[in-house]
Every structure is written in C-alpha cells, then in structure tokens.
Amino acid sequence: MADLVKELVSGVVDSVLKEILKKTTGRATTKRRRRKTRPAATTTTARKTISAKPKPPRKQVSKRRTAAGRSRQRRS
C-alpha cells in the first residue's frame, strides 16, 4: 500500500515539475499572432483602379455530335 501511495505522489510531482519546466522554457503554449495591417497602397480599392479593362465574355460554342456519338445515343 505504501508503494502505491509513493508511486502516486512521485507521478504527481513529476508532472508538476514538467509543467514548471515547460513554462520556464517558453515552449509549452503557443501564442496567437495578431494580423498585420496592410499599408493603404496595397488595399483592394487601390488595386481595382490599376487593373486592366475586363475581357468580354466568351461566346458559347455549339457542340455538334459526331456520327458515332449519335449512334451511341440511339443504342442506349
């Protein structure tokens, strides 16, 4: 029984010591970084004024079926 208590106490002490060591080294917790603010020159509004004229939409191309494609459709 004494061995069991001794083992339990030593386990608790070891875990506490590990926690203390982690805190002193600074590796235990990760710090969240704040977002860096961008300078005003690179914001989206500044980029939009510089961008080129938008391309016109592409014309839709009609896809003609080949003879093989038509016969395949008839079979199914």
C-alpha distances in whole Angstrom, upper triangle without the diagonal:
4,5,5,6,9,10,11,13,14,15,17,19,20,22,23,24,26,28,29,30,32,34,35,37,38,37,35,37,41,43,46,49,52,55,58,61,64,68,70,72,70,69,71,74,75,74,76,79,79,79,82,84,82,83,85,83,84,86,85,86,87,85,88,87,88,89,86,84,87,87,83,83,86,84,81
4,5,5,6,9,10,11,12,14,15,16,18,20,21,22,24,26,27,28,30,32,33,35,36,36,33,36,40,42,45,48,51,54,57,60,63,67,69,72,69,69,70,73,74,74,76,79,79,78,81,84,82,83,85,83,84,87,85,87,88,86,89,88,89,91,88,86,88,89,85,85,87,86,82
4,6,5,6,9,10,10,12,14,15,16,18,20,21,22,24,26,27,28,30,31,33,35,34,31,34,38,41,43,47,50,53,55,59,62,65,68,70,67,67,68,71,72,72,74,77,77,76,79,81,80,81,83,81,82,84,83,84,85,84,86,85,86,88,85,83,86,86,82,82,85,83,80
4,5,5,6,9,10,11,12,14,15,17,19,20,21,23,25,26,27,29,31,32,33,32,30,32,36,39,41,45,48,51,53,57,60,63,66,68,65,65,66,69,70,70,72,75,75,74,77,79,77,78,80,78,79,81,80,81,82,81,83,82,84,85,82,80,83,83,79,79,82,80,77
4,5,5,6,9,10,11,12,14,16,17,18,20,21,23,24,26,27,29,30,32,31,29,31,35,37,40,44,46,49,52,56,59,62,65,67,64,64,65,68,69,69,71,74,74,74,77,79,77,78,80,79,79,82,81,82,83,82,85,84,85,87,84,82,84,85,81,81,84,82,79
4,5,5,6,9,10,10,12,14,15,16,18,20,21,22,24,26,27,29,30,30,27,30,34,37,40,43,46,49,52,55,58,61,64,66,64,63,65,68,69,68,71,74,73,73,76,78,77,78,80,79,79,82,81,82,84,82,85,84,85,87,84,82,85,85,82,82,85,83,80
4,6,5,6,9,10,10,12,14,15,16,19,20,21,23,25,26,27,29,28,25,28,32,35,37,41,44,47,49,53,56,59,62,64,61,61,62,66,67,66,68,71,71,70,73,76,74,75,77,76,76,79,78,79,80,79,81,80,82,84,81,79,81,82,78,78,81,79,76
4,6,5,6,9,10,11,13,14,16,17,19,20,21,23,25,26,27,27,24,26,30,33,35,39,42,45,47,51,54,57,60,62,59,59,60,63,64,64,66,69,69,69,72,74,72,73,75,74,74,77,76,77,79,77,80,79,80,82,80,77,80,80,77,77,80,78,75
4,5,5,6,9,10,11,12,14,16,17,18,20,21,23,25,26,26,23,26,29,32,35,38,41,44,47,50,53,56,59,61,59,59,60,63,64,64,66,69,69,69,72,74,72,74,76,75,76,78,77,79,80,79,82,81,82,85,82,80,82,83,79,79,82,80,77
4,5,5,6,9,10,10,12,14,15,16,18,20,21,22,24,24,22,25,28,31,34,37,40,43,46,49,52,55,58,60,58,58,59,62,63,63,65,68,68,68,71,73,71,73,75,74,75,77,77,78,79,78,81,80,81,84,81,79,81,82,78,78,81,80,77
4,5,5,6,9,10,11,13,14,15,17,19,20,21,23,22,19,22,26,29,31,35,38,41,43,47,50,53,56,58,55,55,56,60,61,60,62,65,65,65,68,70,68,70,72,70,71,74,73,74,76,74,77,76,78,80,77,75,78,78,75,75,78,76,73
4,5,5,6,9,10,11,12,14,15,17,19,20,21,21,18,21,24,27,30,33,36,39,42,45,48,51,54,56,54,54,55,58,59,59,61,64,64,64,67,69,67,69,71,70,71,73,73,74,75,74,77,77,78,80,78,75,78,79,75,75,78,77,73
4,5,5,6,9,10,11,12,14,16,17,18,20,20,18,21,24,27,30,33,36,39,42,45,48,51,54,56,54,54,56,59,59,59,61,64,64,64,67,70,68,70,72,71,72,75,74,76,77,76,79,79,80,82,80,77,80,81,77,77,80,79,76
4,5,5,6,9,10,11,12,14,15,17,18,18,16,19,22,25,28,32,35,38,40,44,46,49,53,54,52,52,54,57,58,57,60,62,62,62,65,68,66,68,70,69,70,73,72,73,75,74,77,76,77,80,77,75,78,79,75,75,78,77,74
4,5,5,6,9,10,11,13,14,16,17,16,13,16,20,22,25,29,32,35,37,41,44,47,50,52,49,49,51,54,55,54,57,59,59,59,62,65,63,65,67,66,67,69,69,70,72,71,74,73,75,77,74,72,75,76,72,72,75,74,71
4,5,5,6,9,10,11,13,14,16,16,13,16,19,22,25,28,31,34,37,40,43,46,49,51,49,49,51,53,54,54,56,59,59,59,62,65,63,65,68,66,68,71,70,72,73,72,76,75,77,79,77,74,77,78,74,74,78,76,73
4,5,5,6,9,10,11,12,14,15,13,16,20,22,25,28,31,35,37,40,43,46,49,51,49,49,51,54,54,54,57,60,59,59,63,65,64,66,68,67,68,71,71,72,74,73,76,76,78,80,77,75,78,79,76,76,79,78,75
4,5,5,6,9,10,11,12,12,10,13,17,20,23,26,29,32,34,38,41,43,47,48,46,46,48,51,52,51,54,57,56,56,60,62,61,62,65,64,65,68,67,69,71,70,73,73,74,76,74,72,75,76,72,72,75,74,71
4,5,5,6,9,10,11,10,8,11,14,17,20,23,26,29,32,35,38,41,44,46,44,44,46,49,49,49,52,54,54,54,58,60,59,60,63,62,63,66,66,67,69,69,72,72,73,76,73,71,74,75,71,71,74,73,70
4,5,5,6,9,10,11,9,12,16,18,21,24,27,30,32,35,38,41,44,46,45,45,47,50,50,50,53,55,55,55,59,61,60,62,65,64,65,68,68,70,72,71,74,74,76,79,76,74,77,78,74,74,78,77,74
4,5,5,6,9,9,9,12,15,17,21,24,27,30,32,35,38,41,44,46,44,44,46,49,50,49,52,55,54,54,58,60,59,61,64,63,64,68,67,69,71,70,73,73,75,77,75,73,76,77,73,73,77,76,73
4,6,5,6,6,5,9,12,14,18,20,23,27,28,32,35,38,41,43,41,41,43,46,46,46,49,51,51,51,54,57,56,58,60,60,61,64,64,65,67,67,70,70,71,74,72,69,72,73,70,70,73,72,70
4,6,5,7,6,8,11,13,16,19,22,25,27,30,33,36,39,41,39,40,42,45,45,45,48,50,50,50,54,56,56,57,60,60,61,64,64,66,68,67,71,71,72,75,73,71,73,75,72,71,75,74,71
4,5,8,9,11,14,15,19,20,23,27,28,32,34,37,40,42,40,41,43,46,46,46,49,51,51,52,55,58,57,59,62,61,63,66,66,68,70,70,73,73,75,78,75,73,76,77,74,74,77,77,74
4,6,8,10,12,14,17,19,22,25,27,30,33,35,39,40,39,39,42,45,44,44,47,50,49,49,53,56,55,57,60,59,60,64,64,65,68,67,70,71,72,75,73,70,73,75,71,71,75,74,71
4,6,7,9,10,14,15,19,22,23,27,29,32,35,37,35,36,38,41,41,41,44,46,46,46,50,52,52,54,56,56,57,61,61,63,65,64,68,68,70,72,70,68,71,72,69,69,73,72,69
4,6,7,10,13,15,19,22,23,27,29,32,36,37,35,36,37,41,41,40,43,46,45,45,49,51,50,52,55,54,55,59,59,60,62,62,65,65,67,69,67,65,68,69,66,66,70,69,66
4,7,10,13,16,19,22,24,28,31,34,37,39,36,37,38,41,42,42,44,47,46,47,50,52,51,53,55,55,56,59,59,60,63,62,65,65,67,70,67,65,68,69,66,66,69,68,65
4,6,10,13,16,19,21,25,28,31,34,36,33,33,35,38,39,39,41,44,44,44,47,49,48,50,53,52,53,56,56,58,60,60,63,63,65,68,66,63,66,67,64,64,67,67,64
4,6,9,13,16,18,21,24,27,30,32,30,30,31,35,35,35,37,40,40,40,43,46,45,46,49,48,50,53,53,55,57,57,60,60,62,65,63,60,63,65,62,61,65,64,61
4,6,9,13,15,18,21,24,27,29,27,27,29,32,33,33,35,38,38,38,41,44,43,45,48,47,49,52,53,55,57,57,60,61,63,66,64,61,64,66,63,62,66,65,62
4,7,9,12,16,18,22,24,27,24,24,26,29,29,29,32,35,35,35,38,41,40,42,44,44,46,49,49,51,54,54,57,58,60,63,61,59,61,63,60,59,63,63,60
4,6,9,12,15,18,21,23,21,21,23,26,26,26,29,31,31,32,35,38,37,40,42,42,44,47,48,50,53,53,56,57,59,62,61,58,61,63,60,59,63,63,60
4,6,9,12,16,18,21,19,18,21,23,24,24,27,29,29,30,34,36,36,38,41,41,43,46,47,49,52,52,56,57,59,62,61,58,61,63,60,59,63,63,61
4,6,9,13,15,17,15,15,17,19,20,20,23,25,26,26,30,32,32,34,37,37,39,43,44,46,49,49,53,54,56,60,58,56,58,61,58,57,61,61,58
4,6,9,12,14,13,13,16,18,18,19,22,24,24,25,28,31,31,34,37,37,39,43,44,46,49,50,54,55,57,61,59,57,59,62,59,58,62,63,60
4,7,9,12,10,10,13,15,15,16,19,21,21,22,26,29,29,32,35,35,38,41,43,45,48,49,53,55,57,60,60,57,59,62,59,58,62,63,60
4,6,8,7,7,10,13,12,13,16,17,18,19,23,26,26,29,32,33,35,39,41,43,46,47,51,53,55,58,58,55,57,60,58,57,61,62,59
4,5,6,7,11,12,11,12,15,16,16,18,22,25,26,29,32,34,36,40,42,44,48,49,52,54,57,60,60,57,59,62,60,59,63,64,62
4,6,6,9,9,8,10,13,13,14,17,20,23,24,27,30,32,35,38,40,43,46,48,51,54,56,60,59,56,59,62,60,59,62,63,61
4,6,9,9,6,8,11,11,11,14,18,20,22,25,28,30,33,36,39,41,45,46,50,52,54,58,58,55,57,60,58,58,61,62,60
4,7,8,6,7,10,11,11,13,16,19,20,23,26,28,30,34,36,39,42,43,47,49,51,55,54,52,54,57,55,54,58,59,57
4,6,5,6,9,11,11,13,17,19,19,23,26,27,30,33,35,38,41,42,46,48,50,54,54,51,53,56,54,53,57,58,56
4,5,5,6,9,10,11,14,16,16,19,22,23,26,30,31,34,37,39,43,45,47,51,51,48,50,53,51,50,53,55,52
4,5,5,7,9,10,14,15,16,20,22,24,27,30,32,35,38,40,44,46,49,52,52,49,51,55,53,51,55,57,54
4,6,6,7,9,13,15,16,20,23,25,28,31,33,36,40,41,45,47,50,53,53,51,53,56,54,53,57,58,56
4,6,5,6,10,13,14,17,20,22,25,28,30,33,36,38,42,44,46,50,50,47,49,53,51,50,54,55,53
4,5,5,9,10,11,15,17,19,22,26,28,31,34,36,40,42,45,48,48,46,48,51,49,48,52,53,51
4,6,8,10,12,16,18,21,24,27,30,33,36,38,42,44,47,50,51,48,50,53,52,51,54,56,54
4,7,10,12,15,18,21,23,27,30,32,36,38,41,44,46,50,50,47,49,53,51,50,54,56,54
4,7,8,12,15,17,20,23,26,28,32,34,37,40,42,46,46,44,46,49,48,47,50,52,50
4,6,9,12,15,17,21,24,26,30,32,35,38,40,44,44,42,44,47,46,45,49,50,49
4,7,9,12,15,18,21,24,27,30,33,36,38,42,43,40,42,45,45,43,47,49,47
4,6,9,12,15,18,21,24,26,30,33,35,39,40,37,39,42,41,40,43,45,44
4,6,9,12,15,17,21,23,26,29,32,35,36,34,35,39,38,37,40,42,41
4,6,9,12,15,18,21,24,27,30,33,35,32,33,37,36,35,38,40,39
4,6,9,12,15,18,21,24,27,31,32,29,30,34,33,31,35,37,36
4,6,9,12,15,18,21,24,27,28,26,27,31,30,29,32,34,33
4,6,9,12,15,19,21,25,26,24,25,28,28,27,30,32,31
4,6,9,12,16,18,22,23,20,21,25,25,23,26,29,28
4,6,9,12,15,19,20,18,19,22,22,21,24,26,26
4,6,10,12,16,17,15,15,19,19,18,20,23,23
4,6,9,13,14,11,12,16,16,15,18,20,20
4,6,10,11,9,10,13,14,13,16,18,19
4,7,8,6,6,10,10,10,12,15,15
4,5,5,6,9,10,11,13,14,16
4,5,5,6,9,10,11,13,15
4,5,5,6,9,10,11,13
4,6,5,6,9,10,11
4,5,5,6,9,10
4,5,5,6,9
4,5,5,7
4,5,5
4,6
4
